[in-house]
Amino acid sequence: MSDSGRRKPRLVADKKYPRTSGSGARKTPAKGRKRAAKPARKPVRRGPLGYLSMLIRWVFGLIWKAAVRVTAVIALLIGAGVAYYWSTLPPVQELLDGRARGSVTMLDNTGEVFAWRGEQFGGAIDAETVSPHLRNAVVATEDRRFYRHFGISPRGVASAIRINLSEGRGPLSGHGGSTITQQTAKLLCLGTPYTEKDWESERAYEAECRESSLWRKIKEATYAMAMEVKYSKNEILTVYLNRAFLGEGSRGFEAASQRYFGKSANEVEPAEAAMLAGLLVAPSRYAPTNNLERSQRRAATVIRLMEDQDYLSKSEADHAQANPAVLSDAAEAEAGGYFADWVMASGPEFFTRNTTEDVIIRTTLDQRIQRAAEEAMIHVFENKVREGSKAQAAIVVMSADGAVRGMVGGRKTRVSGVFNRATQAKRQTGSSFKPFVYATAMEMGYSPTDTVRDEPFCMDIPGSGEWCPKNYTNDFKGTVTLTDALKNSLNIPAVKISEALGRDLVQKVARDFGIDSTLADTPAMALGASESTLIEMVGAYAGILNGGSAVTPYGLVELKLLGEDVPMMDATGGIGERVIQRDAARALVYMMEKVVSEGSGRRAALPDRPAAGKTGTTQAARDAWFIGFTADYVTGVWMGYDDNTPLTGVTGGGLPAEIWHETMVRVHEGLPVNELPMDAPAAPAPAPEPEPAPQPRREQERPGQKVGPIVENLVEQVLRDIFGGN
């Protein structure tokens, strides 16, 4: 019987010698062959050095293992951060205009741009279609390795830290070593938009965005790497070109190019591109409108960088250096800084100072007239005012309908955002107020040839005692016509006429002409004891020129939103209601013409055309005025010190009249000669001399009601006081 199916029992030898795989028999070493010797262990070095070496190896090994683990954790965190930011990044087109508010662009009376306010955004530009010179200038200046890094540049950061430490600053203070991508991340504020409810102000928001702490830098680098994953290099550069601030309210290179050169960023030449790129390091400092020479020096540095990096050939660089960029005519003029500020302040807040839209305002400004006023101011102060004088002056030029054509609010002519003495300074008007006294008299039916006695005169003022006005010359002229009284700026006749007509009637005429300031209810009102602004006074004189109708000074003609054809609002001023009759206004213009041709305003006289006006000097010469007009324009000049220091040797008929003269000569250059709207009076007829009423009237005549001689019969006056009759 076969035993092939039975398992053989293991032999004793099998238990002693385990089977080897495959043969079932134990392999024994060949007879005589020696077993391979084990490698000898390296003898352990004993002693202090040996233990120290072991300790160092152990420490470094521990550090290495920790570094690997920490690096892995950091990599995971960075990866998670990049993934998070990547998921929040919107399409590129949504990132181009990041302004929180809108802008205002102002056009002059011919439609030319002359001023900008707010943050200007000239429209989106693309890194692929923008002028290659501009693209190259930005890369050469800000990040020469832009197209080779992954959002951050370790070499750049290390270099920046080294420079900061060598200059005695903290490692993160000063130079940042930021790439264009990191700068873009900062401009985007890491994706956090500005909202009024979340931030105290835009300034606080921007301060948060510019924070330079280590943690902020880490977040910024992470955001930058996410941008590199999400967008192409040209898309990142496009965002940067559109959002960078470049001074003078320009947000983005298109706005800056339009602001400084009057052309698109797609068209700039190497010198212009270099000047724009040079603004990135310090926009306000290097703005060409602030200091053109300094901006050109910075541009020269950028041109050298472009040549070094082969963006420009030597001949191109030499040509750019020899022909530096210059400002456009509009940017160079910087016209109407005071005027633009006034329009912004007087317009509706939601379309000017706090607009969230881009607004276009067409104005009344005439840039030729604006330059004339500025040149006249500079000429007089350079040639006729002592060096070192701190005296100030202001000028307003206006059409007869109230349209302001030029405005200078102080000796510094090309500034904005400063105190405007033409619209904000309330000063005593002095004798420049007297035309409103005589306007009232003309309206009440009197003639320029009527007479009044200029002689010693006193009044008892309740609560103040006796008041005795005096003339500037401290003498008396006796019987004078009303024309002579005005042309020689006699004080006593002005007070007599005002008191005889009734103070409240004079006040009404002045207010109706546009003097909105509070008028003193004292006899000294006739002498200009009340305060007013220069623009108010010029507007009131415009009413005299236009035939007796009030005007509201205005600068805004039309306001539209950018891209819209229908205006949101139209002119905010112009001619209003009639104040005095046309014949009364024409008689007053005749009297005021004599002030310039024969009287206290002779230094204002123009060589080729008639002019009318009135001087004004306040007590102790703290204010000096000359306001006058031709047939075409009304101009007012004020001069004084901001702190009310008395002027030395200056009256309204002096330097203010000369500034007026210089302004009007320039304003009328090339214009045809037009006659003043005035009527010479008929031959004089005898008239009783005016005397003041013994006490204030309870009722006064109103314009259009002729009451006869200025001084009335005492019996009639008593009856009026008793019965209130006219």
ZIUR-V404607 format. One record per residue. N is the residue number from 0. NEAR is the number of other C-alpha atoms within 10 Angstrom. Layout:
<<N | NEAR> <N | NEAR>>
//
This chain:
<<0 | 3> <1 | 5> <2 | 7> <3 | 7> <4 | 6> <5 | 7> <6 | 7> <7 | 8> <8 | 7> <9 | 8> <10 | 9> <11 | 8> <12 | 9> <13 | 13> <14 | 9> <15 | 9> <16 | 14> <17 | 12> <18 | 13> <19 | 10> <20 | 8> <21 | 6> <22 | 8> <23 | 11> <24 | 12> <25 | 14> <26 | 11> <27 | 7> <28 | 9> <29 | 8> <30 | 6> <31 | 6> <32 | 7> <33 | 8> <34 | 8> <35 | 6> <36 | 6> <37 | 6> <38 | 6> <39 | 6> <40 | 6> <41 | 6> <42 | 6> <43 | 8> <44 | 11> <45 | 8> <46 | 8> <47 | 9> <48 | 10> <49 | 12> <50 | 13> <51 | 11> <52 | 12> <53 | 12> <54 | 12> <55 | 12> <56 | 12> <57 | 12> <58 | 12> <59 | 11> <60 | 12> <61 | 12> <62 | 12> <63 | 12> <64 | 12> <65 | 12> <66 | 12> <67 | 12> <68 | 12> <69 | 12> <70 | 12> <71 | 12> <72 | 12> <73 | 12> <74 | 12> <75 | 12> <76 | 13> <77 | 19> <78 | 15> <79 | 13> <80 | 17> <81 | 22> <82 | 17> <83 | 14> <84 | 20> <85 | 20> <86 | 11> <87 | 10> <88 | 17> <89 | 11> <90 | 11> <91 | 14> <92 | 11> <93 | 10> <94 | 18> <95 | 22> <96 | 16> <97 | 18> <98 | 16> <99 | 14> <100 | 15> <101 | 19> <102 | 26> <103 | 26> <104 | 20> <105 | 24> <106 | 23> <107 | 22> <108 | 17> <109 | 12> <110 | 13> <111 | 14> <112 | 19> <113 | 24> <114 | 22> <115 | 21> <116 | 20> <117 | 22> <118 | 21> <119 | 25> <120 | 24> <121 | 20> <122 | 14> <123 | 17> <124 | 20> <125 | 18> <126 | 20> <127 | 13> <128 | 11> <129 | 19> <130 | 20> <131 | 19> <132 | 22> <133 | 26> <134 | 24> <135 | 22> <136 | 30> <137 | 24> <138 | 21> <139 | 24> <140 | 19> <141 | 20> <142 | 18> <143 | 18> <144 | 15> <145 | 18> <146 | 13> <147 | 9> <148 | 16> <149 | 17> <150 | 26> <151 | 22> <152 | 19> <153 | 13> <154 | 9> <155 | 17> <156 | 18> <157 | 14> <158 | 14> <159 | 20> <160 | 20> <161 | 15> <162 | 19> <163 | 18> <164 | 14> <165 | 11> <166 | 11> <167 | 9> <168 | 14> <169 | 14> <170 | 19> <171 | 17> <172 | 15> <173 | 15> <174 | 17> <175 | 20> <176 | 22> <177 | 22> <178 | 25> <179 | 24> <180 | 28> <181 | 27> <182 | 20> <183 | 24> <184 | 26> <185 | 23> <186 | 20> <187 | 19> <188 | 19> <189 | 20> <190 | 15> <191 | 9> <192 | 12> <193 | 16> <194 | 12> <195 | 10> <196 | 7> <197 | 9> <198 | 13> <199 | 10> <200 | 13> <201 | 14> <202 | 10> <203 | 11> <204 | 18> <205 | 15> <206 | 11> <207 | 14> <208 | 18> <209 | 14> <210 | 13> <211 | 16> <212 | 10> <213 | 11> <214 | 10> <215 | 16> <216 | 17> <217 | 13> <218 | 18> <219 | 25> <220 | 25> <221 | 27> <222 | 30> <223 | 28> <224 | 26> <225 | 26> <226 | 24> <227 | 20> <228 | 15> <229 | 20> <230 | 16> <231 | 13> <232 | 20> <233 | 14> <234 | 19> <235 | 23> <236 | 22> <237 | 25> <238 | 27> <239 | 25> <240 | 26> <241 | 24> <242 | 24> <243 | 21> <244 | 23> <245 | 25> <246 | 25> <247 | 21> <248 | 19> <249 | 26> <250 | 24> <251 | 29> <252 | 29> <253 | 24> <254 | 27> <255 | 27> <256 | 25> <257 | 18> <258 | 27> <259 | 25> <260 | 21> <261 | 17> <262 | 15> <263 | 19> <264 | 29> <265 | 21> <266 | 15> <267 | 20> <268 | 15> <269 | 29> <270 | 26> <271 | 26> <272 | 27> <273 | 33> <274 | 30> <275 | 31> <276 | 27> <277 | 27> <278 | 22> <279 | 18> <280 | 13> <281 | 12> <282 | 20> <283 | 17> <284 | 14> <285 | 25> <286 | 24> <287 | 24> <288 | 20> <289 | 13> <290 | 12> <291 | 17> <292 | 15> <293 | 14> <294 | 24> <295 | 24> <296 | 15> <297 | 19> <298 | 28> <299 | 22> <300 | 15> <301 | 25> <302 | 28> <303 | 21> <304 | 21> <305 | 25> <306 | 18> <307 | 14> <308 | 14> <309 | 12> <310 | 21> <311 | 20> <312 | 13> <313 | 14> <314 | 10> <315 | 15> <316 | 21> <317 | 15> <318 | 13> <319 | 21> <320 | 19> <321 | 11> <322 | 13> <323 | 18> <324 | 24> <325 | 19> <326 | 17> <327 | 15> <328 | 13> <329 | 17> <330 | 20> <331 | 16> <332 | 17> <333 | 17> <334 | 28> <335 | 27> <336 | 22> <337 | 25> <338 | 27> <339 | 25> <340 | 19> <341 | 22> <342 | 17> <343 | 21> <344 | 12> <345 | 15> <346 | 17> <347 | 13> <348 | 11> <349 | 10> <350 | 22> <351 | 25> <352 | 19> <353 | 14> <354 | 17> <355 | 16> <356 | 16> <357 | 20> <358 | 23> <359 | 23> <360 | 29> <361 | 23> <362 | 27> <363 | 25> <364 | 29> <365 | 22> <366 | 21> <367 | 13> <368 | 20> <369 | 25> <370 | 21> <371 | 21> <372 | 30> <373 | 24> <374 | 16> <375 | 22> <376 | 27> <377 | 14> <378 | 15> <379 | 17> <380 | 18> <381 | 11> <382 | 9> <383 | 10> <384 | 13> <385 | 10> <386 | 9> <387 | 6> <388 | 9> <389 | 13> <390 | 20> <391 | 17> <392 | 26> <393 | 28> <394 | 32> <395 | 29> <396 | 33> <397 | 28> <398 | 23> <399 | 29> <400 | 23> <401 | 29> <402 | 27> <403 | 27> <404 | 27> <405 | 28> <406 | 33> <407 | 28> <408 | 30> <409 | 23> <410 | 18> <411 | 14> <412 | 22> <413 | 16> <414 | 17> <415 | 19> <416 | 10> <417 | 12> <418 | 14> <419 | 19> <420 | 25> <421 | 26> <422 | 21> <423 | 14> <424 | 18> <425 | 15> <426 | 22> <427 | 23> <428 | 27> <429 | 26> <430 | 26> <431 | 26> <432 | 26> <433 | 26> <434 | 23> <435 | 23> <436 | 26> <437 | 29> <438 | 25> <439 | 29> <440 | 25> <441 | 24> <442 | 25> <443 | 23> <444 | 17> <445 | 22> <446 | 25> <447 | 23> <448 | 20> <449 | 22> <450 | 25> <451 | 25> <452 | 21> <453 | 24> <454 | 15> <455 | 13> <456 | 16> <457 | 12> <458 | 13> <459 | 12> <460 | 11> <461 | 7> <462 | 6> <463 | 7> <464 | 9> <465 | 11> <466 | 13> <467 | 11> <468 | 18> <469 | 17> <470 | 17> <471 | 12> <472 | 8> <473 | 7> <474 | 12> <475 | 16> <476 | 13> <477 | 12> <478 | 16> <479 | 19> <480 | 21> <481 | 24> <482 | 24> <483 | 23> <484 | 25> <485 | 28> <486 | 24> <487 | 20> <488 | 24> <489 | 24> <490 | 21> <491 | 23> <492 | 30> <493 | 26> <494 | 24> <495 | 24> <496 | 26> <497 | 30> <498 | 28> <499 | 22> <500 | 27> <501 | 23> <502 | 22> <503 | 20> <504 | 20> <505 | 25> <506 | 22> <507 | 18> <508 | 22> <509 | 25> <510 | 18> <511 | 20> <512 | 28> <513 | 24> <514 | 22> <515 | 14> <516 | 14> <517 | 11> <518 | 20> <519 | 15> <520 | 13> <521 | 13> <522 | 20> <523 | 18> <524 | 25> <525 | 32> <526 | 27> <527 | 23> <528 | 21> <529 | 20> <530 | 20> <531 | 22> <532 | 20> <533 | 27> <534 | 30> <535 | 23> <536 | 23> <537 | 32> <538 | 32> <539 | 30> <540 | 32> <541 | 31> <542 | 28> <543 | 29> <544 | 29> <545 | 22> <546 | 22> <547 | 27> <548 | 23> <549 | 29> <550 | 28> <551 | 21> <552 | 24> <553 | 24> <554 | 30> <555 | 28> <556 | 20> <557 | 18> <558 | 23> <559 | 19> <560 | 17> <561 | 14> <562 | 9> <563 | 10> <564 | 8> <565 | 10> <566 | 13> <567 | 12> <568 | 13> <569 | 13> <570 | 15> <571 | 15> <572 | 16> <573 | 17> <574 | 18> <575 | 17> <576 | 12> <577 | 16> <578 | 25> <579 | 24> <580 | 17> <581 | 19> <582 | 17> <583 | 27> <584 | 27> <585 | 24> <586 | 24> <587 | 32> <588 | 28> <589 | 21> <590 | 29> <591 | 26> <592 | 27> <593 | 23> <594 | 29> <595 | 25> <596 | 19> <597 | 15> <598 | 21> <599 | 23> <600 | 30> <601 | 21> <602 | 20> <603 | 31> <604 | 23> <605 | 19> <606 | 9> <607 | 11> <608 | 15> <609 | 18> <610 | 28> <611 | 27> <612 | 30> <613 | 33> <614 | 33> <615 | 28> <616 | 25> <617 | 21> <618 | 14> <619 | 11> <620 | 20> <621 | 22> <622 | 27> <623 | 31> <624 | 32> <625 | 32> <626 | 28> <627 | 32> <628 | 29> <629 | 23> <630 | 19> <631 | 19> <632 | 22> <633 | 30> <634 | 31> <635 | 30> <636 | 30> <637 | 31> <638 | 26> <639 | 23> <640 | 15> <641 | 15> <642 | 8> <643 | 13> <644 | 14> <645 | 17> <646 | 16> <647 | 11> <648 | 8> <649 | 18> <650 | 22> <651 | 28> <652 | 23> <653 | 19> <654 | 25> <655 | 32> <656 | 31> <657 | 23> <658 | 29> <659 | 30> <660 | 23> <661 | 20> <662 | 29> <663 | 26> <664 | 20> <665 | 16> <666 | 21> <667 | 18> <668 | 10> <669 | 8> <670 | 8> <671 | 10> <672 | 13> <673 | 11> <674 | 12> <675 | 19> <676 | 19> <677 | 22> <678 | 15> <679 | 14> <680 | 14> <681 | 9> <682 | 7> <683 | 12> <684 | 10> <685 | 8> <686 | 17> <687 | 14> <688 | 19> <689 | 22> <690 | 20> <691 | 20> <692 | 19> <693 | 13> <694 | 12> <695 | 15> <696 | 18> <697 | 11> <698 | 14> <699 | 16> <700 | 15> <701 | 16> <702 | 18> <703 | 15> <704 | 12> <705 | 14> <706 | 15> <707 | 11> <708 | 17> <709 | 26> <710 | 20> <711 | 16> <712 | 9> <713 | 11> <714 | 9> <715 | 12> <716 | 19> <717 | 12> <718 | 12> <719 | 15> <720 | 16> <721 | 10> <722 | 9> <723 | 13> <724 | 11> <725 | 13>>
//
